[in-house]
Amino acid sequence: MKKILLEVEGLSTHFMTRNGVLKAVNDVSFTLHEGEIIGLVGESGSGKSVTGFSILGLVDAPGQIVAGSVRLQGRELIGMAEPELRTVRGREISMVFQDPSTTLNPVLSIGTQMRLALAAHETVSRQAADTRCADVLNKVGIPDAARRLDYFPHQFSGGMRQRVAIAIALLNHPKLIICDEPTTALDVSIQAQILLQMKTLAQDFGTAMIWISHDLSTVSSVASQLLVMYAGRIIESGPARDLLRIPNHPYTHGLLGSLPEHARPGQPLEQIPGQMPSLIDLGSECAFLSRCTKSDSLCHTSPTLRSDGSRRVRCHHPIAGDWH
Amino acid sequence: MLGFVIQRVVQAVVVMLIISILVFVGVYAVGNPIDVLISPDATQLIREQTIKAYGLDQPLWKQYLDFLMRLLQGDFGRSFVYNMPVIDLIFSRLPATIELTLTAVLGATVLGVPLGIYAGYRPDRFLSKMIMGLSIFGFSVPTFWIGLVLIFTFAVTLGWFPAGNRGPTASLWGIEWSFLTGEGLAYLFLPALNLSLFKFAMMVRLARAGTRETMLTDIVKFARASGESEFTILHRHVLRLISIPIVTVFGLELGSTLAFAVVTETIFSWPGVGKLIIDSIATLDRPVMVAYLMLVAFLFIMINLTVDIVYVFLDPRLRHRRS
């Protein structure tokens, strides 16, 4: 059994907006082992990105982590002083964002940007820094990297830019990379390439990953564990293969049913009716109540997350399994 | 890059030609300088001699061609009033204005941009609100009034700085400058402060708006996620990203202040070109007005050219498009 890398327990991040408290992340708990890839799935606004940012302590105002604990190899990150937290960011946990054309600085050469990320954690000579940067760029699949350090982001294609961002994230050999939909903004053909490459890199470096996505089929090809989020909560989790074969929550079931590969030719795509409730006035009932086909009077009280050992589900009427 | 510069120089020549026509026609179509130059009771003979001596009996197009030919030889004519070459007259005044303007615009930028970045970075702090208050003050209070208040407070009441004039100067490259002597600096301080207040306010607003916008981008989030310090983020990422509008406004302000520092120069009796142009408009000293306007047009073109070249250094995307 591998050692535990990250423990997230009861994490809640709320946004104090003018219209009330927006509960973006609510009581999220999960455990990540060293070198493990975990997929965090949910639709837009389900709280998956905010979960990622909360782990790094990078929630923008008016957002606030109101409860919970995030432990990296036993060290508590919530409430850690900013200077200390900065030594964690980039060196122990780094992040790759969705759109490389908005994350890289257009007026600095990629060499400069990489050297800044490197200099944030250690003092290295210019020459040593350049060698290291070129080395990592080569690893993520950018040929002739030493010469391209002087290039600017606009001189790269979208896929190449995302490779540069990934190289920056890998630069300090972090133990964990949070990937916030890193392939969503790319061409489908490039998506598969990058996906495969990241999986290989994670194996080579022994890096764990949290892969955030709204796309179940993408995630299932990289992650060994899946977390499904809905309205700020984890509603189902478990080993990817089991969860995809036998979903237990009606929402997961609906999601899988709406994948194009499950549709029969000539038939319209399945979809989940309705939409996610507003995160500001979440009541005490199950958040999926209004869209669920299996609901009854029991569903007016919020279900708890129940576990059968390897899988968890937050539902009064799980589709299968033995829950306690 | 070289091709770009050559192209811009050709454009500049065309623009200067067009401006020379506009300026010449505009200035020569108003008023009659003879009425100003000679007394009403002068004899008809003297009157005709004077008209002939200044070439005012020629048709307008002939006067323009003569003017243009002289211009190309570096001869801007003689001032009607001072009876000396216009070029000498303007260049005897120009260093004073350049010195005052550069001090004011540079000072406003060097102080305004960091304060603006701070106000954009921490918009809710008390200090930020103070900075913004000062910038609203700088925007809304008229320059001449501030000038008078400055003189009254620091020169008359407190006696810390002289109330006007240029004071002692020292020579560098054959030109007299105030900033080279300690006392000259004291003379320079109040008028430069007066002139810089509006520009300071503008730089603060520009830097603040840019910083607020930039701080919300993924560029900053990504840099933070890489563990870069807030100081690194501000001076390596944010400053570079907001520098393009700042350079633009810097250039425009430098040009317009060089040309129109009139109010401050008048209040502080600063012997610059602004004062000269006001006097020559009053006396219809046409060669001075024409030469001055041509000089201003030339300065604007040069400043804009410099700004365009600086852009290329600031934004690599332009560099590759043009090369």
Interface residues (C-beta under 8 A of the other chain):
Chain A: L56 L58 D60 R86 T87 V88 R89 G90 R91 S94 M95 F97 D99 T102 T103 L104 N105 P106 V107 L108 S109 T112 L116 A117 A119 A120 H121 F152 H154 Q155 A165 I168 A169 L171 N172
Chain B: L216 T217 D218 I219 K221 F222 A223 R224 A225 S226 G227 E228 S229 T232 R236 H237 R240 L241 L314 D315 P316 R317 H320
